[in-house]
Amino acid sequence: MAESLKHKTLKGTVWSSLERFSVQGIQFLVMIIMARILTPDDYGLVGMLAIFIAIAQSLIDSGFSQALIRKQDRTEIDNSTVFYFNIAVGIALYLILFFSAPLIARFYDEPMLVPLTRVVCLSVVINSLVVVQRALLTIKIDFKTQAKASLTGAILSGIVGITMAHTGFGVWSIVAQQLVNLSAIALLLWILSHWRPSLAYSWASFRELFSFGSKLAASGILDTVYRNLYLIVIGKVFRASDLGFYTRAHQFAEFPSSNVTGIVQRVTFPVLCTIQDDDERLRNVYRRFLRVSAFVVFPLMMGLAGVARPFVVLILKEQWAFAGVLLQIICFAMMWYPVHAINLNLLQVKGRSDLFLKLEIYKKLIGVAVIAATVPFGITAMCYGSILTSIIALVINTHYTGKLIHVGFLMQMRDLLPTMAYSFSMFLVVIATIYLVPGLLAGLFAGIAAGMVYFFTITAVTRSRDLKELITLVKRK
């Protein structure tokens, strides 16, 4: 059993990593090319709509995918019930957004948002078609099929987006890229998953799944509103170009942090669900996931923070320089995302969606207070505030982890302290190298090289157990 679980975890991690980093790598390159053609205003306009799309997506799923994954005796009726619910909600939400478009445009004082909203929000209906397919593939830890669909979508949408940007379509090139990407993925998941809904719907099944999923949905909506609150406030209080700087900085920081977090969530949840009743084994596997994830993410984020300013100027030109300042700050907040994800996954594994919701309410109230306190001082202060919010959230998230499996805040910090020390000292080395080496390009490459050499040397010399664990996992696969 242990070997089978280990093999499934490794296989799932490899394919999930391949999907996330290959797809995001392509989208990253596409974004760079398009950002050099388009303006911060173009990205700012699309950023203003992000919260509406994100909330709609949370409502579509309503926690049903997690409920399906967790339920060990799921039936075909369960799957079909979720499918029809998703489509009904998706269509209803699109109609609401369609008729609300003038109100959204009036709120931001941007008339262009009326047609943009009505087209961009088609993504809500497209996403509703594949929630069940994704859940069933995740249950099987089959990320290979999802990787094929996502990679194809990224390539096709990238070609469309770049072509339209070059030919003068402006903000519409960003919209077309998003819709082509989602449409291609949805089509391929339907073809490759082989699952088709039956003509069945059960209110009993709906109530059972909803009792667990609804609390996760409420938590997801809270988290979505909070994460996009920065976009609302910046878009409303500051200029569209300022929102463009923030969204680009956030996207750069998301590439390593959110991708690894996504991999961690997708792989650890179904794996931990299979051992949810064995607390000792669950505790050991949980701590290993935590250490290895941090060992990958912390140095990536600290390294990116170190090279942020020259990196952004070289990649996106001088017009985006302020995004580099914001990126350096945001990296310190987002480095904790995988740790948050694993802690929250444990609550779901244990079936405590009630605690999940409770924690989200506490964290979001604190987060809103921090935003309110920092917004008068500008976007830079808001980004510093996000670091404080992330650390407070970490303390809150680990509270019930300590109660459920006795792996609380202090134990987790002891596990992560060596990697934290290695990563922050590497950050200082990168900063010093860039300062000493003249020229943006030379400084960037010298900083990256110095950081990598330093990190792997210090972890090897100190015989880091996390380095050994990572090497063992790679060799085993």
N, C-alpha and C positions, 0 to 999 in steps of 0.2 A: 504493500500500500504506500509506504513512505517513498520507495523508489519511483513508483508510478506518479505520485504527486510531484516529486522533484522533477521528473522528466517533463510532465505537463507544464510545470511552472517555467522551466527553462525554455521549452519550445514556445510557449505563449509569450514570454518576455522577448525572445529573439524576433518573432514575427510582429509583435506589437511595436517593438523598437524600430524595426525596418519600416513599418507603415508610418509611424509618427515622424521619424527623422527624414525618410526619403521624401514623403509628401510635404512636410514642412520645409525641407531643404529646397524643393522645387518652388514652393509658394514663396519662400524667402527670396530666392533669386528673382522670381517674377515681380515681387513687391519692390525690390531694389530698382529693377529696370523701369517699372511703371512710375515709381516715385521720382526718378530722375527726369521723367517727362511731364508728370502731372504736378500739381501744386499742393501745399498744405491745406488750402481751402477745399480742394476736391475731397481729400481724405477726411477733413473735418465734417463735411456735409454727411458723408456716409456714417461717420462716427456718431452723429446725433441720433441716428435711427437704431444704433446697436442695442440699446436697452429694450426697445419694443420687440425686436426680433428675439432677443434672449429670453425675455419674460414669456413670450408666446411659446417658445420651444419648451420651457419648463412646464408650462400648462399642458402642452400636448402630451408629454410623457407622463406627467403627474406621478412620478415614482414607480410606474408600472414595470419598467424594464428591470429596475433593481428588485422589485417584488418577484418577477418571473425568475430572475437569476437565483434568488435566495430560496425559492420554493423547490424542494427536492422532488415532490410528487406532482409537478405541473402536468396539465393535460392539454390536448388539442383545443378543447373548449376555452381553456384559459388563454391560450395564444390568440385565438380568433376574437375573443371578447376584447382583449387589449387592442388588437388591430382596428376593429371597427370604432372603438372609442377614440383612438388617436385620430382617425380620419375625420370623424364628426367634429371633434374639437378643433382640428386644424382648419377646416373650412369655416367654422364659426369665427375663429380668431382672425382669419384673413379678412372676412367681411367687416368685422369691427374696425380693423386697422385701415381698411380701404375707405370707409366713411369717416374715419377720424383724421385722415390725412390733412385736411384744412386746419384742424385744431393744432396738430403737431407743428405745422408750418407757422402758424400764428404764435405759438409758444416761443419758438426760436427766432421768429421774425425773418424767416427764410422761405419765400414763396416757392423756390425750387423743390422744397421738400414734399410738396403735394404729389407730383408725378413720381418722384423718387420713392416715396413711401409705398405707393400703390404697385410699383414694380418689384422693389426689393423684398417686400413682404410675401411675395409668391413663394419664397424659400420656406415659409411656415408650412404651406400645404405639401411641398415636396418632402420635407423632413418627416411629416406625419406618416408617409407611406412606408418607411423603413425602420421604425422603432423596434418592431418585433423581430425583424430579420437580424438586426444588430444584436439584440438580446440573446437570440438563439445561438448565434455564432459565438458570442462571448461565453455562454454556458459551456459550449464545447471547447472553449479556449482556442477557437479557430480564428486567429488573427491573420492567417495567410490569405484567406478569401477577402477579408476586409482590406488588407493591404493592396490586393490587386485592384479593387474598385477605387480606393482612394488615390492610388498612384495614377491610374488612368484619368480620373477626374482632374487631378492637379495639372497633368500635362495638357489636356485638352483646354481647360479653362485658362491656363497660362498663355497658350497660343492666342486664344480669343482676346484676352485682356490686353496683351502687349500690342497686338495688331490694331485694336480699336484705339488704344492710347496714341499710337504712332499716327493714326489717321485723323486725330483731332476730336474724338468723342468725349474727352474730358472725364467727368465723374461717371458717365454712363459706362465707360470701359471697366470701372471697378464693379459696378452693378452686374454687368454681363458676365464678368469673370466669376462672381459668386454664384450666380444662377446656373451657369454651365457646369460648374464644379459639382453642385448639389444634384443636378439632374443626371449627370453621368454616373455619379455614385449610386443614386437610387436605382437607376436602370440596371446597373451591373449587379447590385445586391439582389435584386429580384431574379436575375438570370442565374447567378451563382449559388444562391442560398438554397434553392430547390423547395423552399417552404411556400405553401399557398394557403390562404385562409379558407376555412370551411364555412358553410352557411349555417353558422351556429353562434348564438350569443347567450350568455348566462348572467343574470343579475346576481346570482349567488356567488359566482366566480368573481364578478366585478366587486362585490362588497368585500370579499375576502382579500383580494389583492389591494383594493383601495384602502383598507384599514391599515395596512403597512405602508403602502406607497404614498398615501395622501400627506403623511407627516414629512416624508422626504420631499414631496413636491412643494409643500409650504416652505421647507428649509431651502430648497433650491431656488424658489422665487425670491425669498429674502436675500440669499446670497447673490443672485443675479441682479436684483435691484441695487444692492450695496456696491457690487463690483462696477456697475455701470453708473452709479451715482456720480462718480468722478466725471464721466462723460457729460452727464446732464448739467452739472454745476459749471464745468469749464465751458461747455457749449453755450450756456445761458449767460454766465457772468463775463467771460472773456471772448476773444475773437475766434472765428472759425479756424484761423491759422494756428492759434494756440492749441486748439483741440487737435489739429493735425499733428503738431509737435508731440503732444502727449500720446496720441494713439500709435505713432510710429515708435516712440521710445518703449511704450508698453509692449508692442509687438516684438521688438528685438529681445526684450527681457523674457517674453513668453516662450521664445523658441527653445531655449534649454530647459527652463523651469516648468512650464505647463506641459511640454511634451513628455518629460520624464514623469511628471505628476500623472498625466493621462495614462502612461504605460503602467505605473504603479497601481493606480486605481483599477484599471481594467484587468490586470493580472491577479493582484492580491485579493480582490473581492471574491471571485469564484473559487480561488484556491483556498482561502481562509474559510469560506462557507462549508467546504467539505470536511473541515476539522473543527467546526464551531462548538462541538460538545466536549472536546478534549482540551481543557484549559492549559495544561502543562505544555502540550505540543503547540498549541496556539500561541502561547507566550513566547516560546523559543523561535518559532517561525516569524512571528511579528517583529521581534527585536532584530532578527537578521535582515528582514525587509527594510527596516528603519535605517540600520547602519549602512547597508550597501547603497540605498537610495541617496542618503546624505553624502556618502563618499563620492558619488557621481555628480550630484547637483551643486553642492557647496563650492567646489573648486571651479566648476563651469561658470557659476554666477559671479564669484569673486574675480575670476579672470576677465569676464565680460565687463564688470564694473571698472576694472583697472584700465582697459583699453577703450572704454566707451566713447570718449570725446574724439580722438583721432579716427576711430573706426567709423563713426557716423559721418564725419566730414568727408572722409575718403570715399565712402560708399554712396552717400546721397548728395554730395556737394555742400558747399558752404551755407546754402539757404536753409539747411536743416540742422545747423550747428547746435541750436538750443536743445534739440532732441537728445543730443549726446550728454548734456548736463543732466537732464531728467533721467536718462537711462541709467547713469551711474548710481543715482539714488534708488531708483525702483528695484534694481538688482538686489539690494540689501533686504527689501521687503519680500520679494518673490522667491528668495533662496529657501524659505521655510515651507513653501507650498507642498512638496512631497511629504513632509512630516505631518502637516495638517491632514493631508489626504489619507495617510495610513491610519491615523488616530480616528478619523471619522468613519473609515471603512470598518473598523472594529465594532463601532456602535451598530452599524447596519448588520454585520455578521451575527452579532448577538441578538438581533431583532429589536434593538432599543431605538426605534425611530422616534419615540417620544423624547428621549434624551437628546437625540440629534437635533430635533426642532428647538428644544429648550436652549441648547448651547448656541444655536444660530441666532436666536432672539437676543440673548445677552451680548453676543459679539457684535451684532449689527447696531445695537443701541450705542455701544461704545464707539464703534466706527463712525457713526453719524455725528456723534459729539466731537470726535477728532476732526472730521471734515469741517464742521461748523466753526471750530476754533482756528483752523489753519487757512480757510479760504480768504479771509481778509488780507492775508500776507502774500498771496499769490500762488501760482502753480507749483513753484519750487517747494514752498512750505507744505503744500498739500502732499507732495511726494514724500517729504520727510515724515509727515504724519502717518503715512501708510506703513512705514517701518514700525512705528510705535504700535499701531493697530495689529500688525502681524504678530508681534511678540506677545501682546496681551492675549490674542486669540490662541496662541500656542499654549499659554498657561491654562486657559479655559478648556481647550480641547483635551489636554492630558489629564484633567481632573477625573473624569469618569473612566478613562482608560486605566488609571490607577486603581479605581474601585472594582472594575470588572475583572481584570487579569493581573492586578498588582504590578503594573508597569507605568508608574506615574511620571510626573514632570522631572523630578530629581534623577530617577533612574535613566530616563531618556536623555537628559542632558549629560549624564556621565558617559553614556554610550556614544554620544555625538561630540563630546568635548575635544577629543584628539583631532577629528576631521575639521572642526571649527577652527582650531588653532593652526593647523596646516594651511587651511584655505585663506584665513585672514593674513597670515604672514606672507603667503604667496601674493596676495593683493598688494601689499606694501612693496614687495620686490618688483612687481609689474609697474606700479606707479613710479618708483625710483628709476627704473630702466628707461621708461618713456621720457622722463624729465631729463635724463643725462644724454640720451641719444638725439642728435639734431635731425629735424625733418619728420613730417607726419608718417610717411610710409615706412621709413627706416625705424622710427620709434615704435610703430605698431608691431612690426614683425619681431623686433628685438624684445619687446615686452611680452609677446606671446611665447617666444622661445625661452626667455628667462623664467617665465612663470611655469611652463611645463617642466623644464629641467629641475627647477627648485622643488616643485610639488612631488614629483616622482622620486627625487633623490631623498628628500626628507622622510617620505613615507617608507622608502626602502631601508634607509639607515635605522629608523626607529622600529622597523619590523611591524608595520601597521597590520593588525589582524584583518581590517577591512580591505586592504590591498590584497592580502592573501585570499580572502573570501572571493573577491571579484575575479582574481586570476583563476581560481579554482572553477568558478562558474563558467568563465569563458573557455577554459580548457575542456571542461566536461562537455560543453555543447559542441 
